[in-house]
């Protein structure tokens, strides 16, 4: 999430929604292997096959409940952790940081394996983003970082045989097109570039993560995942990452935002249409 100081800082709180886990090869603070280590190791292997870099090991901080989770973040990062926006802590299942991943054991023990893998893969993607950008991922749009983390998670689901990518994508699409807020009134992607505005949108619009995922998918369909990885590796070094956009994607940042806005509207239902429960067909 948002960081404004120069100390090691957390990245990418992921909400628990319906279902998270220990890191691949990771150990908790007591040195015990994560409970779902085998599944997590496979998740890392699958992510490597997507061309994403990972260190050989990471530390998983398994926090028993919200109090322990909050105390761990405060102890390591101070009040500036998660951008000082502590309202997101109660709903976060995991947060990737410079020192490892903090995970909520009380969430993870009561959810499905599918959901645990979702959280692990999502947070692993954030760790990879840190490595790609040289720990300068704060310079990149939040919608890109979060959407890419979900894209990676859905690829891992597919490769582990938990759920096909198309099924994951269809669930997200239904959550977006069936949102109470019509897609015509979704915030512009550029408004979701900063941590403060991203956090506000997540609290007010449940489909914010879905919008970000669809934007990243749209970008990958047009330019390929390799182009996105290249951008992540170079944009962190730029004063303004948008200066590297055309080099990686052969279009300007603003042109992409406009194209995606049109794409999103084409997906959306009429503003006067009925509200659809995105979970009704699951």
RAKAQUI-V611593 format. One line per field, one symbol per residue. burial: + if it has 16 or more other ideal C-beta (glycine too) atoms within 10 Angstrom, else -. A space follows every 50 residues. Layout:
# RAKAQUI-V611593
burial: ???
This chain:
# RAKAQUI-V611593
burial: +++-----++++++++--++++++++++----+++++-++++++-++--+ -+-+---+-++++----+++-++--++--++++++--++-+++++++--+ +++++-++--+---++++++++++++++++-++--+++-+++++++++++ ++++++++++-++----++-+++++++++--++--++-+--++++-++++ ++--++++++++++++++++--+-+-++++++++++----++-++--++- --+--++--++-++---++--------+----
